[in-house]
Structure formats: C-alpha cells, structure tokens
Amino acid sequence: PEPTPEPTPEPTPEPTPEPTPEATPEPTPPPPGPPGPAGNV
C-alpha cells in the first residue's frame, strides 16, 4: 500500500509590517545670533 502522504503544512503568514512612521519634521533652526568671540555667525 502506498504510504499516507504527510499533510501539507500551512504556509506561515508573514508578520504584519509595522506602519511607516511619519517623517519627523525638522525643527526650525534658531535664528542666527550675534557673532561670538570666535567670529561664529
């Protein structure tokens, strides 16, 4: 007699991908202050 075929295993469902986080808006750079002692603007 033919051997009983093994049952086909159900495919593992792919995990639900995490929702794409919304792009964090870049913080508004502070206005340039007066030049410092090193001459930085």
Residue frames relative to the residue before (quaternion, step in Angstrom):
aa qw qx qy qz dx dy dz
P 1.0000 0.0000 0.0000 0.0000 0.00 0.00 0.00
E 0.5064 -0.6439 0.4656 0.3350 3.55 -1.02 0.70
P 0.5052 -0.6488 0.4608 0.3340 3.58 -1.01 0.73
T 0.5368 -0.6202 0.4520 0.3506 3.54 -1.09 0.70
P 0.4092 -0.7180 0.4955 0.2673 3.61 -0.68 1.00
E 0.5020 -0.6422 0.4721 0.3357 3.54 -1.03 0.77
P 0.5291 -0.6253 0.4511 0.3544 3.60 -1.02 0.66
T 0.4945 -0.6550 0.4752 0.3172 3.54 -0.99 0.80
P 0.3851 -0.7259 0.5092 0.2559 3.60 -0.67 1.00
E 0.4931 -0.6520 0.4746 0.3263 3.55 -1.00 0.80
P 0.5160 -0.6441 0.4528 0.3374 3.58 -0.95 0.78
T 0.4793 -0.6631 0.4845 0.3095 3.56 -0.96 0.84
P 0.4015 -0.7191 0.4997 0.2682 3.61 -0.67 1.01
E 0.4975 -0.6523 0.4705 0.3249 3.55 -0.97 0.82
P 0.5205 -0.6341 0.4543 0.3474 3.59 -0.99 0.72
T 0.5482 -0.6125 0.4436 0.3571 3.54 -1.06 0.71
P 0.4176 -0.7135 0.4909 0.2746 3.61 -0.67 1.02
E 0.5192 -0.6316 0.4623 0.3431 3.56 -1.03 0.75
P 0.5371 -0.6197 0.4438 0.3614 3.59 -1.01 0.70
T 0.5117 -0.6454 0.4637 0.3265 3.55 -1.00 0.82
P 0.3958 -0.7201 0.5053 0.2636 3.60 -0.66 1.01
E 0.5155 -0.6363 0.4635 0.3384 3.55 -0.99 0.78
A 0.5609 -0.6122 0.4294 0.3552 3.54 -1.04 0.77
T 0.3850 -0.7166 0.5288 0.2422 3.55 -0.78 1.03
P 0.4071 -0.7154 0.4997 0.2699 3.60 -0.66 1.03
E 0.4890 -0.6623 0.4699 0.3187 3.55 -0.94 0.87
P 0.4936 -0.6535 0.4688 0.3309 3.60 -0.94 0.80
T 0.5321 -0.6213 0.4618 0.3428 3.55 -1.08 0.74
P 0.4265 -0.7058 0.4883 0.2855 3.60 -0.67 1.00
P 0.5116 -0.6410 0.4569 0.3444 3.59 -0.98 0.74
P 0.5760 -0.5826 0.4217 0.3886 3.58 -1.09 0.57
P 0.5555 -0.6176 0.4233 0.3617 3.57 -1.01 0.73
G 0.3368 -0.7480 0.5393 0.1902 3.54 -0.91 0.93
P 0.7006 -0.4255 0.3240 0.4724 3.56 -1.25 -0.06
P 0.6193 -0.5495 0.3867 0.4062 3.61 -1.09 0.56
G 0.3783 -0.7240 0.5286 0.2307 3.55 -0.98 0.85
P 0.7502 -0.3725 0.2701 0.4749 3.55 -1.30 -0.08
A 0.6948 0.4644 -0.2863 0.4686 3.59 1.07 -0.69
G 0.5584 -0.6222 0.3916 0.3844 3.57 1.25 0.04
N 0.3994 0.7072 -0.4987 0.3028 3.58 1.19 0.34
V 0.3014 -0.7555 0.5500 0.1895 3.57 -0.95 0.85
